[in-house]
Amino acid sequence: MKLIIAYIQPEKLPDVKQALYKADVKKMSVTNSLGAGQQGGFTETYRGVDIEVNLLKKVRIEIAVNDNFVEKTITAIIEGARSGNIGDGKIFVVNLENCIRIRTGETGSEAIG
């Protein structure tokens, strides 16, 4: 079992969701977040004052999958999120020690579904 965490551009979320659905991955958590990576930030003027914006809007997607879904989940996220520009995002794959479905008490792979 793995936990896949992806940070993507907010406008790419519909494309990523569509690619995940095509890959038969339908369970996910999505959170708005702020972050800075290689692209750094930018400066804008607001009411005549220069403001440095160094935390940019991102979307965090978390998906718990069984081992046989890891590659197709990663491929779908890349397919939906890639624009070829700096700031497309990152994907982290973390070992998932256990999963428990609260409703039924199922554990492990059966709980992920």
TAPE-V84664 format. One record per helix or strand. SS is the DSSP state (a for helix, b for strand). FROM is the first residue (numbers start at 1). TO is the last residue. Records with the same first field share a line. If there is no record, write none. Layout:
SS = FROM-TO ; FROM-TO
This chain:
b = 2-8 ; 29-35 ; 42-46 ; 49-53 ; 56-65 ; 89-95 ; 100-100 ; 107-107
a = 10-22 ; 67-81 ; 109-112
